[in-house]
Amino acid sequence: MRFNTKSSALLRCWGSRFWRSRRQQQCPLEGPFWSCFGGARPRPILDMSYSRHFLDFQGSSIPSSMKKLVVTKLNSNFREAVALRQDAPVPLPGDGDLLVRKRFIGINASDINYSAGRYDTSVKPPFDVGFEGIGDVVALGLSASARYTVGQAVAYMAPGSFAEYTVVPAKQAVLLPSVKPEFLTLMLSGATAYISLKELGELTEGKKVLVTAASGGTGQFAVQLSKKAKCHVIGTCSSDEKADFLKSIGCDHPINYKTENLGAVLRRDYPEGVDVVYESVGGKMFDLAVNSLATKGRLIVIGFISGYQNPTGLQPIKAEMLPAKLLKKSASIQGFFLNHYLSEYKMAMQHLLTMCESGELVCEVDLGDMSPEGKFTGLESVFRAIDYMYMGKNIGKIVVELPNSVNSKL
Ligand SMILES: NC(=O)c1ccc[n+]([C@@H]2O[C@H](COP(=O)([O-])OP(=O)(O)OC[C@H]3O[C@@H](n4cnc5c(N)ncnc54)[C@H](OP(=O)(O)O)[C@@H]3O)[C@@H](O)[C@H]2O)c1
């Protein structure tokens, strides 16, 4: 039996969504944690006498320890910030939770913002990292068993996904027909494009939409969803191969900014300006996009990846000119952060999954086959995968495969 007194005690205090993030940051048995309950210990959520059936650790091949990545030092250089732990305990699901054995994990530009502590400045290392994953349910709590069962394929978006196993609140899981990396592209990247363009884009037929980093994880969806709204889509990218990919997904005008002068091309081909910008790059690209806005044009700030590796996380822009530029064109700039639109998330995922399954949407996955050291396999390769993204090499969403090292009986 792998449960000892300490793991039973841990189980008693786990199970609510709120504490999930806390337990990634500190041991729940440490002092300040209890004070949040007004000093009283919480009642047991899971009774071990009946939970064994659902957890099924004893008869299964779920190991007691696993590999995971942990931020040990705040730094936007992922290699400096993060260490691979070989023997982290496999977490135990609470009453409403699923234990998911990961098969694929998604790489995001903001992984280095997270490792630099920019998401929550009050959090101190060590803490878990990684935003999303997809895999099989291998154990679950009693309440979670009302909707889920062992063996199902699920995806989820929650911090701490760079681990072989993750506890996911059942309410946050998305049930999938199978474990395919294409589905993972939708969880964060697809949902960002879908919700931001729906809520802020005001896309109508004939509008001109400029997508920056257009062939990347989220850009590919912004291109395709804008085309579905019958817009004319312009996409920026850094190679001819990426431009070919953009053409293949319907982009009307891919622009390789490495070989073409982007500003000159936009002035020449769109003298009236562009109506909507899906802007992910920041710095000079942001300035250029602002200059390219049409009258009543709108720019959605999705990110500013060109600054993430800087100590501040920012890249300078011509901010003092902004008010005058916006006023002259009655143009607007609005930020979008997926976490603030979670009420739209389920609906977005339903639409995206339907489109992906029916082949209406290309969900391009980059598993690193073309990277210098080959396919991204195992948690060790997350470091390479992040380097690859920051070299601007990826086409589509970067995904790391976690091989199933245990001999599962599922
Ligand atoms: N707001 C939200 O809720 C939300 C959610 C998801 C993602 N995002 C943002 O969306 C953007 C794209 O993220 P992603 O995860 O989907 O990444 P990605 O697009 O798959 O990969 C990043 C791409 O950005 C381009 N890029 C341009 N300048 C770069 C630079 N200086 N350094 C590195 N890459 C550069 C590269 O494409 P080219 O070489 O072709 O330009 C690169 O392939 C990021 O800004 C991210 O923060 C925001």
The ligand as an SDF file (V2000), in Angstrom:
LIG
                    3D

 48 52  0  0  0  0  0  0  0  0999 V2000
   -3.6420   37.0530  -24.2740 N   0  0  0  0  0  0  0  0  0  0  0  0
   -3.7470   35.7560  -24.0630 C   0  0  0  0  0  0  0  0  0  0  0  0
   -4.5920   35.2870  -23.3000 O   0  0  0  0  0  0  0  0  0  0  0  0
   -2.7970   34.8670  -24.8190 C   0  0  0  0  0  0  0  0  0  0  0  0
   -2.9950   33.4890  -24.9000 C   0  0  0  0  0  0  0  0  0  0  0  0
   -2.0970   32.7310  -25.6900 C   0  0  0  0  0  0  0  0  0  0  0  0
   -1.0130   33.3380  -26.3190 C   0  0  0  0  0  0  0  0  0  0  0  0
   -0.8600   34.6940  -26.1630 N   0  0  0  0  0  0  0  0  0  0  0  0
    0.2350   35.4020  -26.8490 C   0  0  0  0  0  0  0  0  0  0  0  0
    0.2570   35.0320  -28.2050 O   0  0  0  0  0  0  0  0  0  0  0  0
    1.5840   35.1750  -28.6950 C   0  0  0  0  0  0  0  0  0  0  0  0
    1.9930   33.8940  -29.4030 C   0  0  0  0  0  0  0  0  0  0  0  0
    2.1000   32.8920  -28.4230 O   0  0  0  0  0  0  0  0  0  0  0  0
    2.1720   31.3580  -28.8060 P   0  0  0  0  0  0  0  0  0  0  0  0
    2.3580   30.6240  -27.5350 O   0  0  0  0  0  0  0  0  0  0  0  0
    1.0420   31.0100  -29.7030 O   0  0  0  0  0  0  0  0  0  0  0  0
    3.5600   31.3000  -29.6030 O   0  0  0  0  0  0  0  0  0  0  0  0
    3.7960   30.9540  -31.1450 P   0  0  0  0  0  0  0  0  0  0  0  0
    3.0780   31.9700  -31.9610 O   0  0  0  0  0  0  0  0  0  0  0  0
    3.5350   29.5240  -31.3900 O   0  0  0  0  0  0  0  0  0  0  0  0
    5.3620   31.1540  -31.2930 O   0  0  0  0  0  0  0  0  0  0  0  0
    5.9230   32.4040  -31.2180 C   0  0  0  0  0  0  0  0  0  0  0  0
    6.1250   33.0340  -32.5960 C   0  0  0  0  0  0  0  0  0  0  0  0
    6.2510   34.4540  -32.4120 O   0  0  0  0  0  0  0  0  0  0  0  0
    7.0110   34.9880  -33.4670 C   0  0  0  0  0  0  0  0  0  0  0  0
    7.9560   35.9940  -32.9820 N   0  0  0  0  0  0  0  0  0  0  0  0
    8.0250   37.2520  -33.4300 C   0  0  0  0  0  0  0  0  0  0  0  0
    8.9710   37.9300  -32.7880 N   0  0  0  0  0  0  0  0  0  0  0  0
    9.5320   37.0900  -31.9320 C   0  0  0  0  0  0  0  0  0  0  0  0
   10.5930   37.2200  -31.0100 C   0  0  0  0  0  0  0  0  0  0  0  0
   11.2630   38.3490  -30.8320 N   0  0  0  0  0  0  0  0  0  0  0  0
   10.9110   36.1300  -30.2940 N   0  0  0  0  0  0  0  0  0  0  0  0
   10.2570   34.9900  -30.4740 C   0  0  0  0  0  0  0  0  0  0  0  0
    9.2330   34.8100  -31.3310 N   0  0  0  0  0  0  0  0  0  0  0  0
    8.8750   35.8660  -32.0660 C   0  0  0  0  0  0  0  0  0  0  0  0
    7.7040   33.8320  -34.1630 C   0  0  0  0  0  0  0  0  0  0  0  0
    7.0570   33.6870  -35.4180 O   0  0  0  0  0  0  0  0  0  0  0  0
    7.6590   34.4990  -36.6790 P   0  0  0  0  0  0  0  0  0  0  0  0
    9.1380   34.2180  -36.6120 O   0  0  0  0  0  0  0  0  0  0  0  0
    7.0080   33.8720  -37.8460 O   0  0  0  0  0  0  0  0  0  0  0  0
    7.3100   35.9230  -36.4640 O   0  0  0  0  0  0  0  0  0  0  0  0
    7.4140   32.6290  -33.2780 C   0  0  0  0  0  0  0  0  0  0  0  0
    7.3100   31.4390  -34.0170 O   0  0  0  0  0  0  0  0  0  0  0  0
    2.4560   35.5390  -27.5040 C   0  0  0  0  0  0  0  0  0  0  0  0
    2.6070   36.9320  -27.4570 O   0  0  0  0  0  0  0  0  0  0  0  0
    1.6230   35.0740  -26.3390 C   0  0  0  0  0  0  0  0  0  0  0  0
    1.9200   35.7370  -25.1450 O   0  0  0  0  0  0  0  0  0  0  0  0
   -1.7060   35.4520  -25.4310 C   0  0  0  0  0  0  0  0  0  0  0  0
  1  2  1  0
  2  3  2  0
  2  4  1  0
  4  5  1  0
  4 48  2  0
  5  6  2  0
  6  7  1  0
  7  8  2  0
  8  9  1  0
  8 48  1  0
  9 10  1  0
  9 46  1  0
 10 11  1  0
 11 12  1  0
 11 44  1  0
 12 13  1  0
 13 14  1  0
 14 15  2  0
 14 16  1  0
 14 17  1  0
 17 18  1  0
 18 19  2  0
 18 20  1  0
 18 21  1  0
 21 22  1  0
 22 23  1  0
 23 24  1  0
 23 42  1  0
 24 25  1  0
 25 26  1  0
 25 36  1  0
 26 27  1  0
 26 35  1  0
 27 28  2  0
 28 29  1  0
 29 30  1  0
 29 35  2  0
 30 31  1  0
 30 32  2  0
 32 33  1  0
 33 34  2  0
 34 35  1  0
 36 37  1  0
 36 42  1  0
 37 38  1  0
 38 39  2  0
 38 40  1  0
 38 41  1  0
 42 43  1  0
 44 45  1  0
 44 46  1  0
 46 47  1  0
M  CHG  2   8   1  16  -1
M  END
$$$$
